[in-house]
Amino acid sequence: MTSPTTRRTAVYLAAAFVVLLVGAAAGMLITLASVGTGDGKPGTDSVDVGFAQDMRVHHLQAITMAGLARDRSDDAEVRELAFDIESTQLDQSGQFSGWLTIWGQPTLPPADQPHMRWMTAPHSHGAATTGVNSMPGMASTEDLTKLRGLSGKDFNVFFLQLMLRHHNGGLEMASYAAQHASLDYVRNLAQKIQQGQTAEVNLLTSMLKARGAQPLPN
């Protein structure tokens, strides 16, 4: 007989798969409608493609961390936040995938090329024209290994710290795409991500303070 935890995890995984499919379908429908109006498909080196690929990678790590917290945290507030982040970013990741498929582009950035090359304006992480090997806010392999090994309050605090740093890193890309992407629906989603993650940054900061903890260094 399967345990309640195993059954609950299976239900969450099934729901996550449905959210991802719905997001991808929505992204494809929006893109097809745009192509039909003559907006066309953005090129490989465009802000639109670069943002969709890089933000999808960024989102996939947040989904992984949120899934861990949703399953393992003993803090109801942390579990609720993790579920919200996982659901939202699964939907958005699906939309990115749908766009990229219709545009005829890979759903992940080329492994041999740096991230954020599409951000051509100078900015704080020096990604202009040349890009970076690791996007801002991304947790390291060591960070994720440490998170998996923690429990109780230590797990909750480290999850909140990692997610806060992750959100702050993603805001830079969302802000740039909201201003510079060529397609309306790409700019709209980038702005939505910027607004949503700004609100969550404030919530994550207050949750850390309530638990007597501080953000990680940048």
N, C-alpha and C positions, 0 to 999 in steps of 0.2 A: 504493500500500500504506500502510495506517495505521501510525503509530508505536506502540511499546509504551506510551508515556505516554498517547496518545489512546485506545487500547483500554482501559487501566486506568481512565481517567477515565470512559469510557462504562459500564464495569462498575460503578463506584462510583455513578454517577447512577442506573442501573437499580436497584441495590440500595437506594439512598436512597428512590426512589419506592415500592418495595415496602414498606419500613419505614413510610413515611408512611401508606400505605393500610392496613396492618395496624393501626397505632396508631389511625387514624380508625375502623376497624371495631370495634376493641376498645372505644373510647370510646362508640360508639353502642350496643353491646350492653350495656355496664354501665349506661348511662343509661336505656335501654329497660327493663331489669330493675328499676331503681330506681323508675321511673315506675309500673311494674306493681305495686309494693308500696305505692303510695300516697304516696311521697315528693314527687311533683309536680315542677313545673318552676320553677326560680328566676326571679325577675323581672329586668327590665332593669337596675335599680339595685342588684341584690344583690351581695354579696361574690363569690359563685360565678361569676356572669357576668363581672363586672369583672376578676377574677383570671384567668379563662380567656382573655379577650380580650387583656389587657395582657401576661400571661406568654407568650402565643403570639407577640406582636410581639417581645418580648424574646428568646425562643428563636430566632426566625427570623434575627435578626442574628447570634446565636452560631453558628448553623448555617452562615451565609455565611462568617464568619471561619474556622470550623473547616474548611470545605471548601477554602478557600484554603491553609491550612496543610497539610492532608492531601495536596494536589496539589503544593505548591511547596517545602515544607521539605526541607532536606538533613539533618535531624536525626531519626533513627529514633524517639527518645523523644517528640519533639514530634509527629511524624506519628501515632504510636500514640495519644497523648492526644487529638489532634484528631479522629481517627476515632471514639474512644469518645464524645466530646462530641457530635459530629455525629449518631451513631446514637441515642444516648439522647434527645437533644432533638428529633430528628425523630419518634421514637415518641411522646414526650410532646406535641409539637405536634399530631400526628395525633389524640391523645386529646382535646385541647382542642377541635379542630375537630369531632370526633364529638359531644361533649357539646353544643356550641353549636348544631349543626344540629338535634339532637333537641329542644333547648330552644326552637327557633324564633328564635334570636338570630343576628346577624351574626357571622361568624368573626373579624372584626377590629373594634376599637373605632371609634366614629364619628370621622371625621377632624376634625370641628369641635368636639370636646370634649376637655378635658384628660385625661391619664392619671391613674390611681390615685385617682379621686374616691371609689371604693368603700372606701378606707382611711380610715375616719372618726375613728379615734383619732389624737391628736397624735403625730407622729414626726419624725425628724431632717430630713426633706426638705420639711416644710411642705405636704404634699399633702392634709392633712385638709380634707374637705368641698369644697375648690376644685380640688384636683389640681395636676398639673405638666405642662408642655409636653413635657419630655423625661424619660423614666424614668431613675432612677439607674443608672449603669454603662454606659449606651448610648454606643457610639462615634460620634463625629461623622463627617460626610461627609469632612472633612479627614483624620481618623484613618484611615478606610478607604482613601482615596486614597494616603496615605503608606504604609500596609501593602502595598498592591499594587505600590508602586514599589521596595520593599526586596528584598534577597536575602541568602542566607547567614545568618550569625549575627545581623545586624541585623534581618532578617525574623523569625527565631525569637524573639528577645528581645521585639520589639515585639508580636508575636502573644501571647506569654505575658503581657505587661503588660496588653494590652487585654482578654484573656479573664479575667484575675484581677479587674480592675476591674468587668468585666461581671458576673461571678459574685457579687461582693460586693454589687452593686446589686440583683440579682435575689433575694438572700436575704431582703431586707426584705419583699418582696411575698409570698414563699413562707411566711415565718414568720407573717405576719398572716393569710393564708388558712388556714394549718394550725390556727389558733386560732378563727377567726371565720366560716369558710364554713359554710353550713347543711347541706350534704350530706356524708355520710360519705366517699364516694369522692373528693370534691373535697379534703376535709381530708387524706385519706390520700395523695393524689398530691402535695399541697403539702408535706406532711411528708417524703415521699420526695425531693422536689426539694431541700428544705432540707438534709437529711442528705447527699445525694449531692454537692451543690455545696459544702458545708462541707468535705468530704473533698478535693474537687478544688481548693478554695482553698488548702488546706495543701500539696497537691502542686504547684500552680502556684508558690506562694511558694518552695518548696524548689528547684524547677527554675530559677527566676530566680536564686536565690542561687548555685546551682552554676555558672551562666553569668556570674557577676560582675555581676549587674544588680539593680536595685531596683524595687519597684512604682511605678506612676505615682501622682502626687498625686491625692487624691480630688476 
